[in-house]
Amino acid sequence: MGAVQTSPPGLNVLWLQSGGCGGCSMSLLCADTTDFHGQWRDAGINLLWHPSLSLASGSEVIEMLNAVLAGTLRVDALCIEGSLLRGPNGTGRFHVLAGTGLPMIDWVKRLAAKARHVVAIGSCAAWGGITAGGDNPTDACGLQYDDDRPGGLLGAAFRSGSGLPVINVAGCPTHPGWVTDTLMALAAEGLSEAELDTLGRPRFYADQLVHHGCTRNEYYEFKASAEKPSDLGCMMEHMGCKGTQAHADCNTRLWNGEGSCTRGGYACISCTEPGFQEPGHPFHQTPKIAGIPIGLPTDMPKAWFVALASLSKSATPRRVKLNATADHIVVAPAARKTRLK
């Protein structure tokens, strides 16, 4: 018998990994801070256990999980990374927690019933994500969603000890800042259901669009479009970019302090949204009907978009048009008098 587990002060976080690639943990390790452990500690976040970041293993971890179930160790935020594997035939035995003989889905259900908050880390845990793609042979799902359909492992009616549904910190991978800010808000008792959007995502990032802050916005305004991957132009019309539809602040809260998909020359694939893994077309192509993109910017009626695109293209400056289909600035903005009017 080991020592009786006692609950340390602060927001106690238990992090488990289920069916996924571990990319959200890798993203967390790339947080734009020299010491995210110290940042968490100073914010009152206490990491009870993480499979890659903690020293405890084997029987020590099992003892800790049993202490949670027994009520002697408090879990304030149960963080699940990766989708939940219900197969084969609903048994969950495609993923058994080592040393316990019990499927991970059983552990998650039992621990979720004890946790004050349940947090889905990444789109796999939120919706099923990449792991649920194709024929989904493992019957993978999210904690409270099957793609965009409520349900998942815990069911649409699930509420944690705080009364909140599963908090979906979606993304593939999720941004380290989204994880840290969510946990900091929970530690400060500052995340209510009103701060979650209709899909359970924290609104501090989900009320933004990837389009906001995109360095290609001048090209978007004039519908000056990229035609090949190296071009500087807007990637919405031909290259599959969904930045005008994707809910995330990737271009204002940069990755590693300076990057984003679109800044790196890659189209936004809308990885924070349910079903992003199977758009029905290649990620680098924009599906169209009669030359008009099917996926129009959020909140924009089709007629308005057609009128705006036609007007914008007719007014495109020569500089913007030439630069859009080049891999570097061909024509620089003209120098004007310094006293602008």
DRENVODREN-6521 format. One record per residue (C-alpha): residue in three letters; x, y, z. Coordinates in steps of 0.05 Angstrom, whole numbers, plus 5000, padded with zeros to 4 digits. Example, Ala and Ser with C-alpha at 12.3 -4.5 7.8 and 13.67 -1.06 7.14 Angstrom:
2
ALA524649105156;SER527349795143;
end
This chain:
341
MET500050005000;GLY502650694982;ALA501751335021;VAL494851645023;GLN494252174969;THR492552874992;SER490153464950;PRO495154034940;PRO492454744937;GLY490855094872;LEU487554834808;ASN489354094806;VAL490153864734;LEU490253134714;TRP492253034641;LEU491052374605;GLN492452194533;SER487751764492;GLY487351624417;GLY491752134382;CYS498752334362;GLY500852734424;GLY501353364382;CYS497653794432;SER502753624485;MET508253774435;SER504954444422;LEU504654594496;LEU512154464502;CYS513154984447;ALA509455514488;ASP512156214478;THR515156264547;THR521756064577;ASP518355704635;PHE511155484626;HIS511755054689;GLY513255684728;GLN507656064692;TRP502655524711;ARG505155504783;ASP504756254791;ALA497556234764;GLY495655714816;ILE495555134767;ASN498254484797;LEU499753924747;LEU498153284784;TRP500452844727;HIS501952854653;PRO504352224616;SER510352584584;LEU511953124635;SER511352764701;LEU516252294735;ALA511051834766;SER509251204727;GLY506450504734;SER503550344803;GLU504551064826;VAL499751314773;ILE494650764786;GLU494850934860;MET493751664843;LEU487751504798;ASN484651064852;ALA485551624902;VAL481552084856;LEU476051564851;ALA476151474927;GLY475352224937;THR481952324974;LEU485252694916;ARG481653284885;VAL481653384809;ASP479454074788;ALA480954004713;LEU480953324679;CYS484553464613;ILE483852934559;GLU488152944497;GLY486352504439;SER479852194417;LEU476151664457;LEU476550974425;ARG469950604437;GLY471649994393;PRO471449424382;ASN463849354389;GLY463349854445;THR468249504491;GLY473650044488;ARG479049504487;PHE482749814430;HIS485850244484;VAL486949944552;LEU490550354606;ALA496949974619;GLY497249594684;THR489849654698;GLY486349184649;LEU480949714641;PRO479450094576;MET481350834576;ILE474151024562;ASP472050694628;TRP477351094666;VAL475251744632;LYS467951634649;ARG469451484722;LEU474452054730;ALA469852554694;ALA464552404747;LYS469452634800;ALA472453244765;ARG470253954777;HIS471654124703;VAL472853684642;VAL477153974587;ALA478053694517;ILE485053864494;GLY485053904418;SER480153724364;CYS480852974373;ALA478453014445;ALA473153524426;TRP470053224363;GLY473852584346;GLY478452944298;ILE483452594252;THR482751944291;ALA475351904273;GLY476652014198;GLY475251524142;ASP471550894162;ASN473251034235;PRO475050304251;THR476550464324;ASP469750804333;ALA473351434357;CYS469352024384;GLY470152654425;LEU468452734498;GLN461653054484;TYR461253064408;ASP461452604348;ASP463953114298;ASP458653654302;ARG453353204333;PRO452453244409;GLY453752594445;GLY460652304445;LEU463151884502;LEU459952264559;GLY453352454526;ALA450153114508;ALA447153194578;PHE453753124615;ARG455653664664;SER461953664707;GLY462053824781;SER462054564765;GLY455754504723;LEU459454644658;PRO459354194596;VAL465953954569;ILE470454544553;ASN472954434482;VAL479754744472;ALA479554534399;GLY485254574349;CYS489854084313;PRO494154194350;THR491254684400;HIS495155314413;PRO499055294479;GLY496155974497;TRP489055714491;VAL490655154540;THR494155604590;ASP489056164587;THR483355664596;LEU486655354657;MET488356044685;ALA481056254677;LEU478755624713;ALA483855744769;ALA481056454777;GLU473856194775;GLY472956634714;LEU470156164662;SER462656104661;GLU458155784609;ALA457156484580;GLU464556484563;LEU463655854519;ASP461055874448;THR455555424421;LEU460554854412;GLY463554924482;ARG469855284459;PRO472655854502;ARG470256494469;PHE476756874482;TYR479556524420;ALA473356224387;ASP469956904377;GLN475657094330;LEU476956874259;VAL483656654230;HIS482357194178;HIS483257724231;GLY490357974228;CYS492157564166;THR498057884130;ARG494557724064;ASN488458154079;GLU490158684026;TYR490058133974;TYR483457884001;GLU480358573998;PHE481958623923;LYS480757883911;ALA487857843885;SER488857093892;ALA494756623897;GLU495056113841;LYS500555663868;PRO503255503938;SER509056003936;ASP504756603916;LEU503557183964;GLY496157293946;CYS489857093983;MET489156333986;MET481556323994;GLU479456323920;HIS483955773893;MET488255473949;GLY483055213998;CYS484055724054;LYS478255744104;GLY481056304146;THR474856724135;GLN470656174166;ALA475155864219;HIS474156064291;ALA481056194321;ASP485756774335;CYS491856464300;ASN493857104265;THR493357564325;ARG495957054377;LEU501856794337;TRP504956114344;ASN511856104375;GLY511356854378;GLU511556984304;GLY508156464259;SER501456194234;CYS499355734178;THR497756294130;ARG504156674147;GLY507956044130;GLY504555994062;TYR499555444081;ALA492055514074;CYS487955494138;ILE484454814141;SER479755034197;CYS482554544247;THR478554824305;GLU471954614272;PRO468353944275;GLY469353524213;PHE475353914188;GLN479053264175;GLU474453064118;PRO472553694078;GLY470653274017;HIS476153563974;PRO483753633977;PHE485854134031;HIS489554553980;GLN483654653933;THR477555103938;PRO471154753914;LYS466755213871;ILE460155223836;ALA459855653773;GLY466555953793;ILE464056173862;PRO467355853924;ILE462455413963;GLY465355614030;LEU463956364033;PRO466456814089;THR462456764154;ASP456157194155;MET456757404081;PRO450857254034;LYS452856963967;ALA450057543927;TRP454058043967;PHE460457633958;VAL459457593882;ALA458258353878;LEU464058513923;ALA468858043887;SER466958333819;LEU467859053843;SER474358893880;LYS477658543821;SER475959123775;ALA479259603825;THR485459193840;PRO491759633838;ARG497259393791;ARG501959303850;VAL497258833887;LYS495558433824;LEU502858313806;ASN505058153877;ALA499357663887;THR502257153839;ALA509557243858;ASP513556943915;HIS516557613935;ILE514658343930;VAL515358533857;VAL512459233862;ALA513359613927;PRO508260123951;ALA509560803920;ALA512961313964;ARG508661923977;LYS509562574014;THR510462464088;ARG504662914107;LEU499062454087;LYS492162734077;
end
